[in-house]
Amino acid sequence: MIKFNSNVTQFNDIVKAQLDALQARGETSNDIMVNLFKGYKAITDSQFKKYISLNINEYDKGSNITKELLMNLAENKYKTLLRAGQLRTSDEDQKELLALRAQIE
């Protein structure tokens, strides 16, 4: 996820391409959900992380969340936050922290 600068759309595109490549060779991935959750949790935005944590809880409870559904949910949330100007990257957090430190000093 860091490689994609927290861009969920690009991340999902790569995951889908990898899954297609596996399927073309007759292979599958047994840990795709774990890896998807891990990738999404690498995003620094607190609202997005909270949303993913809620989905993890539902998945852990036995909710029928498929990899396709999870990717759609994550991408929709990402796009919603992005359009609303509410998606915060680690760079923005660092800039804000530096500005607050400068004000205090």
CORRADA-V23956 format. One record per backbone hydrogen bond with DSSP energy under -0.5 kcal/mol. CO is the residue of the C=O (numbers start at 0). NH is the residue of the N-H. If there is no record, write none. Layout:
# CORRADA-V23956
co:nh
CO:NH
CO:NH
This chain:
# CORRADA-V23956
co:nh
0:3
0:5
1:4
3:6
5:7
6:10
7:11
8:12
9:13
10:14
11:15
12:16
13:17
14:18
15:19
16:20
17:21
18:22
19:23
20:24
21:24
21:26
22:25
28:31
30:34
31:35
32:36
33:37
34:38
35:39
36:40
37:41
38:41
39:42
44:48
45:49
46:50
47:51
48:52
49:53
50:54
51:55
52:56
53:57
54:58
55:59
56:60
57:62
58:61
62:64
63:65
65:69
66:70
67:71
68:72
69:73
70:74
71:75
72:76
73:77
74:78
75:79
76:80
77:81
78:82
79:83
80:85
80:86
81:84
85:87
86:88
88:92
89:93
90:94
91:95
92:96
93:97
94:98
95:99
96:100
97:101
98:102
99:103
100:104
